[in-house]
Amino acid sequence: MSAPYNRVALIGLGLIAGSMALAIRRAGLAGEVTGFARSAETRDVAREIGLCDRICDSLAEVVEGADLVVLCVPVGAMEGVAREIGPHLKPGATVSDVGSVKRAVIEAVGPHLPDAVHFVPAHPLAGTEHSGPRSGFAELFEGRWTLIVPPEGADEDAVQRLETLWQGIGAHTDRMEADHHDLVLAVTSHAPHLIAYTMVGVADDLRRVTDSEVIKYSAAGFRDFTRIAASDPTMWRDVFLNNRDATLEILGRFTEELFALQRAIRTGDGDHLHAYFTRTRAIRRGIIEAGQDTDAPDFGRGKKT
């Protein structure tokens, strides 16, 4: 596959940007990958581990001459970054992002980009609970989905080039409208994260169960909640504040379902519980059949050595 871009600039050097840099370089999808982070310490670590071809010390430097600029910062920081890089972008360049919310990103970033620059938002549905420049790995996106969310009137060639990049680093791609994306992600990611944060918080607040018991006797379900709840707090704060309406809609539906299950437990309605759990079990089978998780009893954690 020929390289779709000569120079790719990554702004923010955490898990996603680091994994992108490693995957792009491994696949030869760009002539050069440049990187920038606000923190001097993060830039030093990125240089030390050779994360990018070149680590820059300013936003103006990192985007200079770049054919693709990817914003890998929390959603709440994207408007400020877009305002700062706008005057330094190369005509004909494409700006994209990896944010978990799309309507708010389009409204925050779009107005600050020059007319001669293409804006093609995207969202890779991949990640771990780890963050920072050392957390990236080239295989992160393999077999996962990246949603491309072009605004109305987006340049088709720019969209296709971005799809080529994501496919080249192992992802499946699909296109989606921004508001629909935000609703889908409220169901599949945002509300589940909030529920996980809440359950871990309940365990922490329930003083009749000691911290040592919570840690020592954690069953698989609670362990998975703690993994989710260990995700980057700044990123998730921004996600909920910027996808407020869709998240609240799904949480409202969740509350209704929870009340119905509470009533079934209280009244001893085993038929309702069994039918509900049978229906939800089928969703899990569908995820496994789609190749988005493993049916291994360790939930893909791997054996301890």
Helices and strands as residue ranges (DSSP letters): E 5-11, H 15-27, E 30-36, H 40-49, E 54-55, H 59-63, E 68-71, G 75-77, H 78-85, G 86-88, E 94-97, H 103-109, G 110-112, E 118-119, E 122-124, G 133-135, E 145-148, H 156-168, E 172-175, H 178-185, I 186-190, H 191-205, H 211-216, H 220-229, H 233-242, H 244-267, H 270-289
